[in-house]
Amino acid sequence: VATNKVVVGVSYSEPVSALERSVILTPKFASTIMSVLSQAKETVEVLFDDRNIKLSTTEHFVYGKLVEAQYVPYHIALSNSVNTIVTVQTEEFLKAIDRVMLFCPVMNNILQIQVLVGKVSISAEDLDFNFSAEEEVVCDNKEGSGAFLCNARFLYEIVQRVKSPTLEISFSDTTPTVYFNPVGVEEDYTYVLLKYIRFN
């Protein structure tokens, strides 16, 4: 799930009760952990309490502070009910996002994705500096149309990781989640993005 916090799942051998534990890491510390794990040759030991975490490998160890809060129960927002399904060419979609995100508002980095008949519109507008941008990519509409707002960086990072040449995007107007499913490759993984919601 792309959010401004990072959730890390850990497999435990003992104790069994630890399976119910979870931690919240800051993005910067999570990035450090990823660098350490990429160099780990064997198993990684993870120790943590309510405030601190320690990761140890045969060559490195990293200490960090945890975010003292409860993570948003995003699984509650997940739903199999969608009313808009389209497929796009991954590379074209990624390039369009890359060009438009330069024009996103500095304060919130928000993009608008609008699904129309035969095309997907990617747009951004910064009212403070009075400029905007819009790109369109061809799509194959499987069901419905609609629009949503999202964080441009999170969206870019999701699409950048997709190895499939074709990407299926599905969402509903009534739920806060957008699903990205690679098409045509053996990648059994669904990327989930939380929409940006404006409060008037």
N, C-alpha and C positions, 0 to 999 in steps of 0.2 A: 504494500500500500504506500503510495507516495504522499507523504505529509511532511511537516516541518520537524518531525521527530522520527527516530529510527527504531523499529522493533526488531530485536534479535532473538531467534528461537534457538534453544540449546538442548541437546540430547544428554540425558543423565543416565548413569548406571545405578547410582545410589545417592541419596535415598529416594524412594518412590515419590514421597510427598513433594520433592523438589520439582516434579513435573508441572505443578500448579503455579510455579513462580514465574515471574516475568520482570524485565527491567526496561527502563527507558534511557536511551543514550542521546546525547547531543549529536548533531550531524558531524561536527568536527572530530569528536572522539570516535564515532563510528567509522569515519574515514581512516583514522589511525589504526583501528582494529583491522580493517580490511587490508591495510598494507602489511601488518604483522601476519595475518592469516595466509596471505598469498605466498609468504616465505616459509610457512610452517611445514616441516617435513613429516611430522607425526601427529599425535593427538595434541589437543589444546586443553589445558585445565582452566576452568572458569570458577572463580570464587567471588561471591558478592553478598552484601547485606543490604539494608534499606538505603544506604547512602553511598557506598563505594563498590567498585568492581575491580578485580584483578584477573588478567589473562596471562597465562604462562605457557611458553613453549620451551623446547630444549635450548633455544638460543636467545630468546627475548622474554621480557615480562613488561606488562603495561598496567599502570594504575589509572583510575579515573573516577570522577564523581558521577553519580546517577542523577537524573532529573527527579526531584522529589515531588511526584504527582502520579495520578492514575492515568494510564493511557486511555484515550477515547475508545470505547468498545465498538470498533469499526465493523465487527462481524454482524452486529445488529442491523447495520445499514445494507449489508449484502442481500441481494434478492435475485431470483431467477426471472423475475418479471421485467421485461424490457419491451418498449414499443418502437424503438428505432434501431435498425441494424443496417450497416453499410460496410463495404469493403473498399479499401484504397490501396494504391501502390505505396509501399512503405517508404521507398527512397524519395519519391515525389512529395509525399506528405511531410517527411522530415525536413526536406529543403525548404518547403513553404513555411513551416514553423520557424526554422532558423532565420529566414528573412524577416518575417513579421515580428518576431519577439524583440527585435531591436527597437521597435516603436511602442513597446509596452510601457505603461506608467511605472515610474521608478518606485513608487511607494508600494504597489501591490503585485506588479509583474503579471497582470491578468490578460489572458487571451480569450476571445470568443470563438467557439467552433459552432458553425451552423450547417446542418445537413439539409440540402435542398434536393430537388429531383436531378439526378445525374451529376451532382457536384457537391463538394464540401468547401465551405468558405472559412478561412482562417483570418481573423482580423484583430486589430488592436488600436486603441485610441488613447492618447494622452492629452487631456483637456488643459492641463497646466501649461504645456508647451505648444498646444494647438497643432498637433500633427497626428497622422494616422496611417495605417497600412492595411491592405487586404490582399490575400492570395486565394486562388481557387484551384482545387485539384479535382480531377474526374473520379467519380465513385460509382459503385454498383449498388443501387438501393435494393436491399432485400425486404425491408419493412419500414414504413413510416418515415417521418422527418422530425426535426427538432433542433434545439440549440442548447449549449451550456457554456458556462464560464469556467476557466481553470487556470492554475498556475503554469505559466509558460515553461519554466525550467523543469518542473516535474514532468510535464507532458513530453518535453524534448528528451529527457533522460529515459523515459519509458520507450518511446519510439526508436531511439538510438540503439537500444538493446535487442530489438526484435531482429532475428536472423532471417525471417521469412520475407520473400519479396512482396507478399500480400498480407495486409493487416485488416482484421475485422474489428469494427468499433460498434459497440452496442450500449444503449443506455435507456433510461426511462425518465419522463418528466417528473415523476412522483418520488424518485429515490435519489440520494446524493452521490451515487457511484456511477462511474463509466468503466466499461470493460474493454480490454484490448486483447484479442486472441490472434496469435500468429496462424497463418493459413498455409498449408502445403508443405510443412516440415514437421518432423517428429519432435516437436517442442511442447510437451504437456504442461503448459504453464499459462495462466491468465494474469495479465497485469491489471491492477485496479487503481483507478485515480478518483480521488474525492473532488467533487465539484467545488468551485468557489461560490459562496452564497452571500449575496449582498443583503444587509439589513438596513431598511429605510427608516 
